[in-house]
């Protein structure tokens, strides 16, 4: 099973909206930056809109941030895109282990408890980290500058 990238894709969208806030931003443009389909971009934008993180006007290519990015936590983004249709665990235990096996018969509840503790810690951390676009943009600019020096 492929891991979900909705969380990182949503952060990408928020950063893109800030960096290109004066541009005409379409789902096709976002799609070309993220590397996902325009349909997926529109779904994520819908989740972000429902969570009050972005503002959109149907039929126009002018999505905007609804709040200052310094006031949007990673937890806000996570809830918007990963739990928009109900809670989802960060980690999943294989439900098909062999109950007759010494390991397979006991590992599910043990891992479930460990994963639950890890998820609780992650959610606390997400709630204390804001999307620092300025830092991300600075890092991107530094990488671009380093690439120019290498040319």
C-alpha positions as CSV (number, residue, x, y, z in Angstrom):
1,X,0.0,0.0,0.0
2,X,1.3,3.4,-1.0
3,X,1.6,6.0,1.8
4,X,-0.6,9.1,1.5
5,X,1.1,12.3,0.4
6,X,-2.0,14.5,1.0
7,X,-0.5,16.1,4.0
8,X,2.8,17.2,2.3
9,X,0.8,18.1,-0.9
10,X,-1.5,20.4,1.2
11,X,1.5,22.1,2.8
12,X,3.0,22.5,-0.7
13,X,-0.3,24.2,-1.8
14,X,-0.3,26.6,1.1
15,X,3.4,27.6,0.4
16,X,2.7,27.9,-3.3
17,X,-0.3,30.2,-2.6
18,X,2.0,32.5,-0.5
19,X,5.0,32.5,-2.9
20,X,2.8,33.1,-5.9
21,X,0.1,35.2,-4.3
22,X,0.1,37.8,-7.1
23,X,-0.1,35.2,-9.9
24,X,-3.1,33.5,-11.5
25,X,-3.1,30.1,-9.9
26,X,-4.9,27.2,-11.5
27,X,-5.2,23.6,-10.5
28,X,-3.1,22.8,-13.5
29,X,-0.3,25.1,-12.4
30,X,-0.4,23.6,-8.9
31,X,-0.5,20.1,-10.4
32,X,2.6,20.8,-12.4
33,X,4.4,21.9,-9.2
34,X,3.3,19.1,-6.9
35,X,3.3,16.3,-9.4
36,X,-0.3,15.2,-8.8
37,X,-3.4,15.4,-11.0
38,X,-5.4,18.6,-11.2
39,X,-8.4,16.6,-9.8
40,X,-6.4,15.8,-6.7
41,X,-5.4,19.4,-6.3
42,X,-9.0,20.4,-6.5
43,X,-9.9,17.9,-3.8
44,X,-7.2,19.1,-1.5
45,X,-8.2,22.7,-2.1
46,X,-11.7,21.7,-1.2
47,X,-10.5,20.2,2.1
48,X,-8.4,23.3,2.8
49,X,-11.3,25.6,2.0
50,X,-13.7,23.6,4.3
51,X,-11.2,23.9,7.1
52,X,-11.0,27.7,6.6
53,X,-7.4,27.7,5.5
54,X,-7.9,28.9,1.9
55,X,-10.5,31.0,0.1
56,X,-11.6,30.1,-3.4
57,X,-14.2,31.4,-5.8
58,X,-15.8,28.8,-8.1
59,X,-14.9,29.4,-11.7
60,X,-11.9,31.7,-11.0
61,X,-8.2,30.9,-10.7
62,X,-7.6,33.1,-7.6
63,X,-7.3,30.9,-4.5
64,X,-6.0,32.8,-1.5
65,X,-4.8,32.0,2.0
66,X,-7.6,32.6,4.5
67,X,-5.2,33.2,7.4
68,X,-1.6,34.2,7.9
69,X,0.5,31.1,7.5
70,X,2.2,31.8,10.8
71,X,-1.2,31.1,12.4
72,X,-1.8,27.8,10.5
73,X,-0.4,24.8,12.4
74,X,0.6,21.6,10.8
75,X,-2.1,20.1,12.9
76,X,-4.7,22.3,11.2
77,X,-3.4,21.1,7.8
78,X,-3.3,17.5,8.9
79,X,-6.9,17.6,10.2
80,X,-8.0,19.3,7.0
81,X,-6.7,16.7,4.6
82,X,-6.0,13.5,6.5
83,X,-9.0,13.5,8.8
84,X,-11.6,15.4,6.7
85,X,-13.7,12.3,6.5
86,X,-13.0,11.0,10.0
87,X,-10.0,10.0,12.1
88,X,-7.2,8.0,10.3
89,X,-4.3,6.5,12.1
90,X,-0.8,7.6,11.1
91,X,0.4,4.0,11.4
92,X,-1.5,0.8,10.5
93,X,-1.1,-2.7,11.9
94,X,-1.5,-5.5,9.4
95,X,-4.8,-7.1,10.3
96,X,-4.0,-10.3,8.5
97,X,-1.3,-11.7,10.8
98,X,-1.5,-15.5,11.6
99,X,-3.2,-15.9,15.0
100,X,-1.7,-19.4,15.3
101,X,1.9,-17.9,15.1
102,X,3.6,-16.9,18.4
103,X,4.4,-13.5,16.9
104,X,1.4,-13.0,14.6
105,X,-1.0,-13.9,17.3
106,X,0.3,-11.2,19.7
107,X,1.8,-8.4,17.6
108,X,-1.4,-6.6,16.6
109,X,-2.4,-5.2,20.1
110,X,1.2,-4.5,21.1
111,X,1.9,-2.5,17.9
112,X,-1.5,-0.8,18.1
113,X,-0.6,0.6,21.6
114,X,2.8,1.7,20.5
115,X,1.4,3.4,17.4
116,X,-1.3,5.1,19.4
117,X,1.3,6.6,21.7
118,X,3.4,7.7,18.7
119,X,0.4,9.3,17.0
120,X,-0.6,11.2,20.2
121,X,3.0,12.6,20.4
122,X,2.9,13.5,16.7
123,X,-0.4,15.4,17.0
124,X,1.0,17.4,20.0
125,X,4.0,18.3,17.9
126,X,1.9,19.2,14.8
127,X,-0.2,21.5,17.0
128,X,3.0,23.4,18.0
129,X,4.5,23.8,14.5
130,X,3.4,26.5,12.1
131,X,3.9,26.5,8.4
132,X,6.9,28.9,8.2
133,X,6.7,29.8,4.6
134,X,9.5,32.4,4.9
135,X,11.8,29.7,6.2
136,X,10.9,27.3,3.4
137,X,11.3,30.1,0.8
138,X,14.7,31.0,2.2
139,X,15.8,27.4,2.0
140,X,14.6,27.2,-1.6
141,X,16.4,30.4,-2.5
142,X,19.6,29.1,-0.9
143,X,19.4,25.9,-2.9
144,X,18.8,27.9,-6.1
145,X,21.8,30.1,-5.3
146,X,24.0,27.0,-4.6
147,X,22.9,25.5,-7.9
148,X,23.9,28.7,-9.7
149,X,27.3,28.6,-8.1
150,X,27.8,25.1,-9.3
151,X,27.0,26.0,-12.9
